[in-house]
Amino acid sequence: MNGLDEDNSESEEELDTKLDLSNLTEYELKIADDVVASDDIPVSFEDIGGLEDIIEELKESVIYPLTMPHLYASSSSLLSAPSGVLLYGPPGCGKTMLAKALAHESGACFINLHISTVTEKWYGDSNKLVNAVFSLARKLQPAIVFIDEIDAVLGQRRSGEHEASGMVKAEFMTQWDGLTSANSHGTPQRICVLGATNRINDIDEAILRRMPKKFAVPLPSTHQRRGILKLILNDTKIDKDHFDLDYVVRVTAGMSGSDLKDACRDAVMTPVREYIRQKKAEGSLRAGVDARQVRGIRTSDFFSTKGNIHQMRESQTTALVNDLEEDEEDERRVESELDTSSERSRDDYHETVNAS
């Protein structure tokens, strides 16, 4: 972590000072359970492979305005940190890791907001908890309010939606609009709402408007998969004579970062499994084992166990085909409803003409 990050990192003592329990309301105390100090987040940008472009843009558009507001405010009022940032893309591509690394590198207090935290059985309490999220963030700023699977909390509003759910969304948007306002000294508030989702189309349009910075986190490309694999296998013993990284990169096309980590974990387990079976056969397993005798991983280890790369890709292909079939079925249903509606409209028109 560089000098700028060290200067802005919050120690646990500083966080405790900010979280003066005597100055917190009943509802802010509940939200305080979700507050995480930046030093307690064990993820940095160096732990994320293949997303260098997104990381650099996050630094320029979020971290620097949060940590150096005087520099940006002196140039233009438009250069303040965005009130909302959205990370979207397929599951397992690093959205949550990016959010954690963003909080860690910026030194901001991290409010990891859970759905259960703002859900209360008593009427009106959920609204007060939402209000407490933002009032607490103002006391702890610079702060990042992170909502994972934001589509489940702030999804599209519908006519048949429960009144309490609609009120929570309205309260959230009302409080959110106040984030860009300055304090009594004219300094913009340093609070950012960070959301992650793999269903961006399910998020309410009014919420999307409040998140001007949107970053797509797609499945890794060939270059990105190579970087991810190198990062994952960095401290792993490798049999260099029998390991072809380029081949593994090619055959893992279409896999997410999470899938790659699972594949590497299975591959690393193969040499250990072989060593244990060998010791069992020799009857010397209980006599002791030597980790140095375990061979390094080979290319073949990625294909020698259940749940290997080929099986993972087959399951992904099956899931993709099922999704496409469901989409086609939905399109046919919508077209059928539109045709039925058009026929009814024509019939109504002819009846009106004949009646006149």
C-alpha positions as CSV (number, residue, x, y, z in Angstrom):
1,M,0.0,0.0,0.0
2,N,1.5,3.4,-1.0
3,G,2.1,6.4,1.2
4,L,-1.3,8.0,0.3
5,D,-3.2,5.0,1.4
6,E,-1.2,4.7,4.6
7,D,-1.9,8.4,5.5
8,N,-5.7,7.8,5.0
9,S,-6.0,4.3,6.5
10,E,-8.1,4.3,9.7
11,S,-6.9,2.3,12.7
12,E,-9.3,0.6,15.0
13,E,-8.7,3.2,17.7
14,E,-9.6,6.0,15.3
15,L,-12.7,4.1,14.3
16,D,-13.7,3.7,17.9
17,T,-13.2,7.4,18.4
18,K,-15.5,8.2,15.5
19,L,-18.0,5.6,16.8
20,D,-18.7,7.5,20.0
21,L,-21.6,5.3,21.2
22,S,-22.9,8.2,23.4
23,N,-23.6,10.3,20.3
24,L,-25.4,7.5,18.3
25,T,-29.1,7.0,18.1
26,E,-30.8,3.7,18.7
27,Y,-31.0,3.0,15.0
28,E,-27.5,4.2,14.3
29,L,-26.3,1.6,16.9
30,K,-27.9,-1.2,14.9
31,I,-26.2,0.0,11.7
32,A,-22.9,0.4,13.5
33,D,-22.7,-3.4,13.7
34,D,-22.1,-3.4,9.9
35,V,-19.2,-0.9,10.1
36,V,-15.8,-2.4,9.1
37,A,-12.5,-0.5,9.6
38,S,-10.5,-0.3,6.4
39,D,-7.5,-2.0,8.1
40,D,-9.7,-4.9,8.9
41,I,-10.4,-5.6,5.2
42,P,-7.7,-8.1,4.0
43,V,-8.1,-7.3,0.3
44,S,-6.2,-4.9,-1.8
45,F,-6.1,-4.1,-5.5
46,E,-2.9,-6.3,-5.7
47,D,-5.0,-9.3,-4.8
48,I,-7.2,-8.8,-7.9
49,G,-6.0,-10.0,-11.2
50,G,-7.1,-9.0,-14.7
51,L,-9.1,-5.9,-13.8
52,E,-6.3,-3.2,-14.1
53,D,-8.4,-0.9,-16.2
54,I,-11.3,-0.8,-13.8
55,I,-9.1,-0.5,-10.8
56,E,-7.3,2.5,-12.3
57,E,-10.6,4.3,-13.1
58,L,-11.9,3.5,-9.6
59,K,-8.8,5.2,-8.2
60,E,-9.3,8.3,-10.3
61,S,-13.0,8.7,-9.9
62,V,-13.6,7.4,-6.4
63,I,-10.6,7.1,-4.2
64,Y,-8.8,10.3,-5.0
65,P,-11.9,12.5,-4.7
66,L,-12.6,10.8,-1.3
67,T,-9.1,11.1,0.0
68,M,-8.0,14.4,-1.5
69,P,-11.2,16.5,-1.6
70,H,-9.3,19.8,-1.3
71,L,-7.5,19.1,-4.6
72,Y,-10.6,18.3,-6.5
73,A,-12.8,21.0,-5.0
74,S,-10.3,23.7,-5.8
75,S,-10.4,22.8,-9.5
76,S,-14.2,22.4,-10.0
77,S,-17.3,21.5,-8.0
78,L,-17.9,18.8,-10.6
79,L,-14.9,16.9,-9.5
80,S,-16.3,15.6,-6.2
81,A,-16.6,11.8,-5.6
82,P,-19.7,10.3,-7.3
83,S,-22.7,9.7,-5.0
84,G,-23.0,6.2,-6.3
85,V,-21.0,3.5,-8.1
86,L,-22.4,0.3,-9.6
87,L,-20.4,-2.8,-10.3
88,Y,-22.3,-5.3,-12.5
89,G,-21.5,-8.4,-14.4
90,P,-21.7,-12.2,-14.2
91,P,-21.3,-14.0,-10.8
92,G,-17.8,-14.7,-9.6
93,C,-16.0,-12.1,-11.6
94,G,-14.6,-10.0,-8.7
95,K,-17.3,-7.4,-8.0
96,T,-17.3,-7.9,-4.2
97,M,-13.5,-8.1,-4.1
98,L,-13.3,-4.8,-5.9
99,A,-15.7,-3.3,-3.4
100,K,-13.6,-4.5,-0.4
101,A,-10.3,-3.4,-2.1
102,L,-11.8,0.0,-2.8
103,A,-12.7,0.5,0.9
104,H,-9.3,-0.8,2.0
105,E,-7.2,1.3,-0.4
106,S,-9.2,4.5,0.2
107,G,-9.0,4.3,4.0
108,A,-12.7,5.0,4.2
109,C,-15.1,3.5,6.7
110,F,-16.9,0.6,5.1
111,I,-20.6,0.0,6.0
112,N,-21.3,-3.4,4.7
113,L,-25.1,-3.0,4.6
114,H,-27.1,-6.3,4.9
115,I,-30.8,-6.7,3.9
116,S,-31.6,-8.1,7.3
117,T,-30.2,-4.9,9.0
118,V,-32.8,-2.6,7.4
119,T,-35.7,-5.1,7.7
120,E,-37.9,-4.6,10.7
121,K,-41.3,-6.0,11.5
122,W,-42.6,-2.8,13.0
123,Y,-44.1,-0.3,10.6
124,G,-41.8,2.6,9.9
125,D,-38.7,1.2,11.6
126,S,-37.2,0.2,8.3
127,N,-37.4,3.8,7.2
128,K,-35.7,5.0,10.3
129,L,-32.9,2.4,9.8
130,V,-32.3,3.7,6.3
131,N,-32.2,7.2,7.6
132,A,-29.6,6.0,10.2
133,V,-27.4,4.5,7.5
134,F,-26.8,7.9,6.0
135,S,-26.7,9.9,9.2
136,L,-24.0,7.4,10.5
137,A,-22.1,7.6,7.2
138,R,-22.0,11.4,7.6
139,K,-20.5,11.1,11.0
140,L,-17.9,8.6,9.8
141,Q,-17.0,10.2,6.4
142,P,-15.1,9.4,4.3
143,A,-17.4,6.4,4.1
144,I,-18.5,3.8,1.6
145,V,-22.0,2.2,2.0
146,F,-21.7,-1.2,0.2
147,I,-24.9,-3.1,-0.8
148,D,-24.2,-6.5,-2.4
149,E,-27.0,-7.8,-4.6
150,I,-28.5,-4.4,-4.7
151,D,-31.2,-5.5,-7.1
152,A,-32.8,-7.5,-4.2
153,V,-33.0,-4.4,-2.0
154,L,-33.6,-1.6,-4.6
155,G,-35.3,-3.4,-7.4
156,Q,-37.9,-2.0,-9.7
157,R,-41.0,-0.6,-8.1
158,R,-44.3,-2.3,-9.2
159,S,-47.9,-1.5,-8.7
160,G,-48.5,-4.7,-6.6
161,E,-45.5,-4.1,-4.4
162,H,-45.9,-4.1,-0.6
163,E,-46.3,-0.6,0.8
164,A,-43.5,-1.1,3.4
165,S,-41.0,-2.1,0.6
166,G,-42.0,0.9,-1.5
167,M,-41.5,3.3,1.5
168,V,-38.0,1.9,2.2
169,K,-37.0,2.5,-1.4
170,A,-38.4,6.0,-1.4
171,E,-36.6,6.8,1.9
172,F,-33.4,5.4,0.5
173,M,-33.6,7.6,-2.6
174,T,-34.6,10.7,-0.6
175,Q,-31.6,10.3,1.8
176,W,-29.3,9.5,-1.2
177,D,-30.2,12.8,-2.9
178,G,-28.8,14.6,0.1
179,L,-25.3,13.1,-0.3
180,T,-24.0,15.6,-2.8
181,S,-24.8,18.6,-0.6
182,A,-22.0,20.4,1.1
183,N,-21.5,20.9,4.8
184,S,-21.5,24.2,6.7
185,H,-18.0,24.9,5.5
186,G,-18.9,24.3,1.8
187,T,-17.0,21.0,1.6
188,P,-18.8,18.2,-0.3
189,Q,-19.7,15.2,1.8
190,R,-17.4,12.3,1.2
191,I,-19.9,9.5,1.1
192,C,-20.3,7.0,-1.7
193,V,-22.9,4.3,-2.1
194,L,-21.4,1.2,-3.8
195,G,-23.6,-1.5,-5.2
196,A,-22.9,-4.8,-6.9
197,T,-25.3,-6.9,-8.9
198,N,-25.4,-9.5,-11.7
199,R,-29.0,-8.4,-12.7
200,I,-28.7,-4.7,-13.6
201,N,-32.0,-4.8,-15.5
202,D,-33.9,-5.5,-12.2
203,I,-32.7,-2.3,-10.5
204,D,-35.1,0.6,-10.4
205,E,-34.3,3.3,-12.9
206,A,-34.3,6.0,-10.3
207,I,-31.6,4.1,-8.4
208,L,-29.5,3.7,-11.6
209,R,-29.8,7.5,-12.0
210,R,-28.2,8.0,-8.6
211,M,-25.3,5.8,-9.6
212,P,-23.6,7.8,-12.4
213,K,-20.5,5.6,-12.4
214,K,-21.2,2.1,-13.7
215,F,-18.4,-0.4,-14.3
216,A,-19.1,-3.6,-16.2
217,V,-17.1,-6.6,-14.7
218,P,-17.3,-9.2,-17.5
219,L,-15.9,-12.7,-17.8
220,P,-12.1,-12.5,-18.0
221,S,-10.5,-12.5,-21.4
222,T,-7.5,-14.6,-22.3
223,H,-5.0,-12.0,-21.0
224,Q,-7.0,-11.6,-17.8
225,R,-7.3,-15.3,-17.2
226,R,-3.5,-15.6,-17.5
227,G,-3.1,-12.8,-14.9
228,I,-5.6,-14.4,-12.6
229,L,-4.0,-17.9,-12.8
230,K,-0.6,-16.5,-12.1
231,L,-1.9,-14.6,-9.1
232,I,-3.8,-17.7,-7.7
233,L,-0.8,-20.0,-8.3
234,N,1.8,-17.5,-7.1
235,D,2.8,-19.5,-4.0
236,T,1.9,-23.0,-5.3
237,K,4.5,-25.6,-6.0
238,I,4.6,-26.3,-9.8
239,D,6.1,-29.1,-11.8
240,K,7.5,-26.8,-14.5
241,D,8.4,-29.6,-16.9
242,H,4.8,-30.8,-17.0
243,F,2.8,-27.6,-16.6
244,D,1.6,-25.5,-19.6
245,L,0.0,-22.3,-18.4
246,D,-0.9,-21.2,-22.0
247,Y,-2.9,-24.5,-22.5
248,V,-4.8,-24.0,-19.2
249,V,-5.6,-20.4,-20.1
250,R,-7.0,-21.6,-23.5
251,V,-9.2,-24.4,-22.1
252,T,-10.6,-22.2,-19.3
253,A,-12.3,-19.8,-21.8
254,G,-15.7,-18.7,-20.5
255,M,-14.9,-19.4,-16.8
256,S,-15.1,-16.7,-14.2
257,G,-12.4,-15.7,-11.7
258,S,-14.2,-17.8,-9.0
259,D,-14.4,-20.8,-11.3
260,L,-10.6,-20.5,-12.0
261,K,-9.9,-20.4,-8.3
262,D,-12.1,-23.6,-7.7
263,A,-10.3,-25.3,-10.6
264,C,-6.9,-24.5,-9.2
265,R,-7.9,-25.7,-5.8
266,D,-9.0,-29.0,-7.2
267,A,-5.8,-29.3,-9.2
268,V,-3.6,-28.6,-6.2
269,M,-5.5,-31.2,-4.2
270,T,-4.5,-34.0,-6.8
271,P,-0.8,-34.3,-5.8
272,V,-1.7,-34.3,-2.1
273,R,-4.3,-37.0,-2.7
274,E,-1.7,-39.1,-4.6
275,Y,0.8,-38.7,-1.8
276,I,-1.7,-39.8,0.9
277,R,-2.7,-42.8,-1.2
278,Q,0.9,-43.7,-1.7
279,K,1.6,-43.5,2.0
280,K,-1.5,-45.6,2.8
281,A,-0.4,-48.3,0.4
282,E,3.1,-48.4,2.0
283,G,1.5,-48.5,5.5
284,S,3.5,-45.5,6.6
285,L,0.8,-42.8,6.7
286,R,0.7,-42.8,10.6
287,A,4.5,-42.7,10.8
288,G,4.5,-39.2,9.5
289,V,4.4,-37.2,6.2
290,D,6.8,-34.8,4.6
291,A,5.2,-31.9,2.7
292,R,8.4,-31.6,0.6
293,Q,7.8,-35.0,-1.0
294,V,4.5,-33.8,-2.5
295,R,5.1,-33.1,-6.2
296,G,4.2,-29.9,-7.9
297,I,1.0,-29.5,-9.9
298,R,0.8,-30.5,-13.6
299,T,-1.5,-29.6,-16.4
300,S,-3.1,-33.0,-16.2
301,D,-4.2,-32.3,-12.6
302,F,-6.8,-29.8,-13.9
303,F,-8.6,-32.7,-15.6
304,S,-8.1,-35.7,-13.3
305,T,-10.8,-35.1,-10.7
306,K,-14.5,-34.8,-10.4
307,G,-15.6,-31.2,-11.0
308,N,-12.7,-30.6,-13.3
309,I,-12.5,-28.0,-16.0
310,H,-14.3,-30.0,-18.7
311,Q,-17.2,-30.8,-16.3
312,M,-17.4,-27.2,-15.1
313,R,-17.5,-26.0,-18.7
314,E,-20.2,-28.5,-19.6
315,S,-22.4,-27.4,-16.7
316,Q,-21.9,-23.8,-17.7
317,T,-22.9,-24.6,-21.3
318,T,-26.0,-26.4,-20.0
319,A,-26.9,-23.4,-17.9
320,L,-26.4,-21.1,-20.8
321,V,-28.6,-23.2,-23.1
322,N,-31.3,-23.3,-20.4
323,D,-31.1,-19.5,-20.1
324,L,-31.4,-19.0,-23.8
325,E,-34.4,-21.4,-24.0
326,E,-36.1,-19.5,-21.2
327,D,-35.4,-16.2,-23.0
328,E,-36.9,-17.6,-26.2
329,E,-39.9,-18.9,-24.4
330,D,-40.4,-15.5,-22.8
331,E,-40.1,-13.8,-26.2
332,R,-42.7,-16.1,-27.7
333,R,-45.0,-15.5,-24.7
334,V,-44.7,-11.7,-25.1
335,E,-45.2,-11.9,-28.9
336,S,-48.3,-14.0,-28.3
337,E,-49.7,-11.5,-25.8
338,L,-49.0,-8.7,-28.2
339,D,-50.8,-10.5,-31.0
340,T,-53.8,-11.2,-28.8
341,S,-53.8,-7.6,-27.7
342,S,-53.6,-6.4,-31.3
343,E,-56.5,-8.6,-32.3
344,R,-58.6,-7.4,-29.4
345,S,-57.9,-3.8,-30.4
346,R,-58.9,-4.4,-34.0
347,D,-62.1,-6.1,-32.9
348,D,-62.9,-3.2,-30.6
349,Y,-62.2,-0.8,-33.4
350,H,-64.5,-2.6,-35.8
351,E,-67.3,-2.8,-33.2
352,T,-67.0,0.9,-32.6
353,V,-67.1,1.7,-36.3
354,N,-70.1,-0.6,-36.9
355,A,-71.9,0.9,-33.9
356,S,-71.5,4.4,-35.2
